[in-house]
Each structure stands twice: as C-alpha cells, then as structure tokens.
Amino acid sequence: MLMQPAKLQPDGWIRGPRGELLLWIPPALRNPFYSIWTTRVIPRGCVELDLSQMVHGREWWKCFKTAD
C-alpha cells in the first residue's frame, strides 16, 4: 500500500499522510516550492535549505537553544 505524499497546503503548512503538521513555509518562500517528487529543476534563483543539522520526530527539541 502506497502512502499519500506530504503536500504543501494553501495555508503554507506541509501536512503528512495522516494530516499531521510537519513544516510551515512562509508566503515569500512558497513559490516555487519543490517537493521530493520533483525530478528536474532549472534554477532561476531560489532558496536552498541546509538540512545537515535538522532534527525531527522525538528529537525536535535538540534544535532549540535557550537564552541563557
């Protein structure tokens, strides 16, 4: 059984296959927006995200730094 892909919704939220909120994209960055299913991109200048230190799931709290 194939799962429905996460999609960027009109309100800017990317929701998972069960409707859970995954990531909010600010209006200025929504167009163009490329998903993991994009097979080719002809660059014209867009935002690239550095996800090398991204955390997710139960580890999300590791990206928060206190003001101490």
N, C-alpha and C positions, 0 to 999 in steps of 0.2 A: 504494500500500500504506500503510495507516494504522499508525502505531507505537502500541504499548501505552503508556498514560499512566503516569507515575511515580505510585506509590501509597505511602501511609503503611502500613507493615507493623506487625504486633503488637509487635515488639521496639522500635518507635519510629523505625526508620530509614525514610527515603524512598529508594526504590531506583528507578533509571532503567529504561528498557525492556530493557536487557541485564543487569539485576541489579546494576549498579554502585551503590555507596553515594553518595548525594547530600547528605543532611542528616539529622541526628539530632534528634528532637523530645523534650524532657524529658517524663516522665509527666504532670506537672501541666498541660502545655500541649497535650496530645493530644486533649482533648475539651472543646469542639468543635474540630475541625480542618477548615479549609476548603481545598479544592484550587482549581486554576484552572478546574475544570469546574463549580464551584458557581455557579449563576446568580442566586440570591437569598439574602440573609441578613437575618433580622430580629434586630438586635443586642440582646443582653442583657448586654453587658459581656464582652469577650474581648480577647485580646492582639492588637495590631497590630504588624507588623514594619516598620520603616523600612528599605527596601532601596535607598535612594537612593545609598548608597556601597558596595553589595555588589559583590564581585568573585567570579569563578568561573572554571572551566576552568584554563588555564595561568596565569592572573593571580591565583590564590588567595593566593599569598604576600604580595600587597600589603596584605592586611588584618592581617598580623602585625606587632606593634611589639616591638622588643627592650627589655630592661630597662635599657639604658644611660641 
